[in-house]
């Protein structure tokens, strides 16, 4: 980025990601793995469902601003700082996503998929001159304060990949399609980074731009691109919903990533699959549904093996540094197989083969 004074640790992280992107290897990631899981007994970053299964943490672990407010972590920012420090000591890369609340509502909480989530003209009202600008800046200050507290043993700030306003091509968030125009989305993205980087001096962040897939064209992908000075990583979020042999999910995903890789090459950036996973959406015994993997009876039990072969086929042409699966929140909502003293998921062997392949990189 022009005129961007990065901290050395952030430069080192970017170089590490570039090394992965320009190789035939892929860093593997899992959301919330250090402090949320089904099999973990300690939520301090020392365990993860994946480490308990394979012996290694994921190379990339995602956290979210929801944990800073207590929605996903009762310990809030104070606890998450400890988790990040512990993960960093173990060589894990941190990526911070931002499920932002509807700032027009009275509370600071997040109302995921609620009808209220997209109401209130949020994107305009939180910008300078809007009646909710001060409230939005308090939210950004919370992120900045957290980033400043996350330091390594030498006192250096721990680098992170910050990923705001994701899945903007969908309509389920207030910053998404139909709720915020292209120009206003770009202005908000830039304003957010300018505030964190220039007003608050947060120089340990890299920035990711991640619409949801599939990607129909390069022009479609670049439509809301905030600009080279505001993006380091070009990614997309994509899920294999109710998989069947007819949907060609993996072929379409790799085709989308090739389009993103072409855009990234034109702009001197690298790629990532910022979210991916198998989402069965099958009925659960309690009347709900299994959003991620089903506890048993999954129709595609070698899903990770197919993903691996798809990645291998593309190799370094994708310029893909990492891919990240979503979180294991409970035994009925999880995206990565796990084992406990009394249970071993039917896809564990498939995942172990995936994770142990030389082209998949886990934490040291």
N, C-alpha and C positions, 0 to 999 in steps of 0.2 A: 504494500500500500504506500502511495506517495505521502510524504510528510508524516509518516507514522513512526514514532520512536518506540520500538518494541523493547521489552525487557529481554535479556539474553535467553532466559528460560523459554519464553514464547517462541523465539527464533529457533531454538533447539527443537521444540515440539514440531514446528512447521517443517523443519528439515527431516525429522523422524517420519512424519507423515508423507513427505515427498519421496523419501527412500522407499516407503511401502508402495506408494502409487506408481513409481517407475520400476517396480519389480513385478514378479509373478506371484507375490505373496499378499495375503489379505489379513489385516488385523481384525480380530473378532471382538465384538462388544455386546454388552448386556446391560439393560437399563436397571438402575437401582440395586445392582448386584451386591454392593458392599454393605448395605444396611437393611435390605428387605429380601426375604427369601423363605422358602418352605422348609428347607432342611437346616438352616443356620441356627445356632444357639447363641451366638454373639453377633450383635449388629454394629460392631465398631470398625468394620472393614477388614477384619482378619479372616472372615469366612465369606463364602458365597456358595450358592447352589452348584455353580459350575466347578469351583475349586473342590468342593466336597465330592463331586463326581469324577473329575479328571485329574485333580492334584494341582491345578493351576487356575488362578483368577483369569477372567477375560483380559485381553490386552487393553480394551477400552471399557470403561464403566460410565454409564450415564447417571446423572442426578437431575433433579428438577426443582424449579422455584417453589413447587408445591411443598417440598420438604422444608423450605425456609419459613413457610407460614404455619407449619404444623399439620398440614393436610395429609402428607404421606409420612411424616416423622414427628412424633410428639415432642422430640427434643429440639426441634426447630434448628435454626442456624448454628447454635452452639454445638449441638451434636454433630451436624453435618460437617462442620469444620474439622472435627476430630476424625471423622470417617475419611475425608479427602486427604488429610495429612497421612493417615495410615496407608491408604491406597497408593499415594504418591511414593512413599518409602518402598513399596513393593513393585514399583515400575509401571503402575497402571496409568493410562491416559484418562483424563476426566473430560467429559462433555456435559455441558449444562444446558438443558432445554428449559423453555419458559411457557408453561401452561398458565397464562395470565388470567386474572379474574375479570369479570365484567365490572369495570370501575364505576359504572353508573349505579350499582347496587350498594346498599348500606354497608355490608361487610367487606372484608378483605379476602374472603374465600373464593374458591373456584367452583363453578357450577357446570361441570362437564356434561355436554349434550342436553342440558336443561333448555327449555324454550327461552329462558331469560338470558342465556349465554350470548345471544346475538342481538339483543334488543338495546336500544338507547343511543345509537349513533356514537359508540364508544371511541372509535378511531379518530374522529374529528375533535371530540370534546377533551381528549387528553393532550392534544397538541398545544403549543404556546398560544395564548389568547382564549383557550377553551376553559370552561368552568371546572374541569377535572384535571387540569395540567398539574396542579400542586400534588394531587393525590397520586398521579402517575409518577411524578418525580420521587415521591416517598418510596414507591415500589422499586424504582431504579436505584435509589440510595441503599435500599436493603440488599440488592444484588452487589452493588459496589462495596459496601461494608463487608459482606461475606467474602468477596474476592480478595480484599485486603487482609482479612484474617487468615486466609489459607496460605501459610508460608511453610517452607521446608526447614530442615534442621539448621541450615545456614542463615535463615531469616529471609530467603528469597521467596517472592510470591510464586505460588504453584500455577503453572499455565493451564488453561482450560479452553475448550472449544465452546463458545457461546452460540446457541441456536435459537434465536427468537422468531416469532411469527411463522412457525412451520405450518405445512399443509395449507397454504394460503389459496391453493386452487380448489379446495373444498369449501363447503358453506357452513361447516359446523362450529367455526370459531368467529368471533366478532371481527377479526382481521381478514376473514376469508372472502370468497367469491360472493358477490351480491351485497356485501356489507361495507366494503371499502374499495374505492376506485383504485385503478392501477397507480395513478399519480400520487394519491394520498397514502397508499401502502408504501411506496418507495420513500416518500417524505417521512413517514413514521419510522421506517427501518433506519434511515439515515439519522434522523433526530435522536433515536435511541442510542445508536453507536457513538454519535458525536458527544452526547451527554456523558456516557460512561468513559469514553476514551479521553475526551478533551476537558470536560468540566470536572470529572472525578479522578482523572489520571489513571484509569485502569488500563495498564499496558501489558497485562498478562493474558489477555483474551485473544484467541483467534475467532473468526466469525464464519458461521455456516448459513447458507441459503438453501432451504429444503422444501419446495412444493411437494405435493403428493403425486404419485404416479398413477397410471402410466403416462409417459411423455409422448405426445403425438408428433411433435416437431420441435426442432431447435428454436424456432421463432416462438412457439408456445411456451417453452421453458424459460426463455429470456424475457418474456413479456413484463414481469415484475422484478427483474434483476436489479438490485439496488445500486450496482456500480462496483468497479474494481477496487475502489478505495474502501469498500465496506464489506467485502467478501473474500475469504481465503479458501473456502471449501464449498463446492457445488454438490448438492446431494438431492436425494428424493426419499420420501417415505412411501412404502408399498407393502401391501399385505395380500397373502394368498387366502382369500375368503372362500370357504366351502369348496375346497379344491376338487377338481375333476380332471379327467384326461382330456377334456375338450377345451379347457380355458387357456391352455398354453401359457401359464403364468411365468414360467422361467424364461421361455423364449421372448416374451413381451418385456419382461424385466431387463434382460440383457440388451434387448434392442433399445429400450429407454436409456439405459446406462451408456450405450454407445453414443447416443445423441448428446447426453450430458458431457461425456468425455470430449466430444468434438467442441462443444462450447467452452469447456475448461481449457482445452489446448489453445483456443483462440484468445483467451483472456489470461493465460498464465496461471491457472488455478488447478487444484486437484479435486478428485471426486470422492464421494462416499455414498454408501447406501445407509442413510441416516436412521432409517427404521425399516425393518423387514420382519416377517414372521408368518407362520401358518396360523390362521384364525378359523377354527372349525365352525364356530357359531352354531354348535349343536345344542339341543335342549338338555338342560341339567335336571337332576332329580328334584331340585327344590323349586322347579317351575321357571327358573331363569335359563341362562344358556352359558356354555363354555366359550368365552371370548377368544382364548388362545387355544392351546392344545386341549383335547379331551383327556380325562384321566385314563381312559381305555377306549379301545375300539376306533382309534384314528384310522381314517381311510388310506392315508399315505404315510406309512410307518417309516419310510426311508426318505423323508422330506429333506433332511439335512444332507444326505448323500446326493440327492439330485441337485440341490443347491451347489454343493461342492463341484460336481462335474460341470455344471453350467459356468461357474467361475473359472475353473481350469480351462475350459474351452476358449474363454475370452483372454485369459492371461493378463499381461500388462497393458493390453490395448484399452482396457477400461479406465486406466489411471485411477483405480479405486483403492484408496488407502485403507478403509475399514468398512465394516458392516455391523449394524447394531440391532439386536432383537429386543423386544419389549420386556417388561418386568415380570418376575414371578411373585405376584402379590399374595396368592393363596393356593390351596390345593384344588381350587376350581377356576382359578384365573392365573395361568402361567404360560409362558412362551418357550421355555427351555426345559427339557426333561430333567428330572431330579430323582434322587433316591434318599430315603430315610431308613431308620432301623427297621421299619415295618412295611416299607413300600419301595418299589423300584419301577419307574415308568417304563412302558413298553418300547419307548423310542430311545432309551439310554444308550444302547449299543450303537445305534445309528449316530447319535450325537458324539459319542466317544471316538468313533472312527473319523468323523468330521473334524473334531478338535485336534486329533493326533496327526492329521495329515501335514506333511512338511510345508504346504502352501498356506495353511491356516496358522496364524501367529497368536499365541496366548501370552499372558504375562509371564515374566521369568519364573 
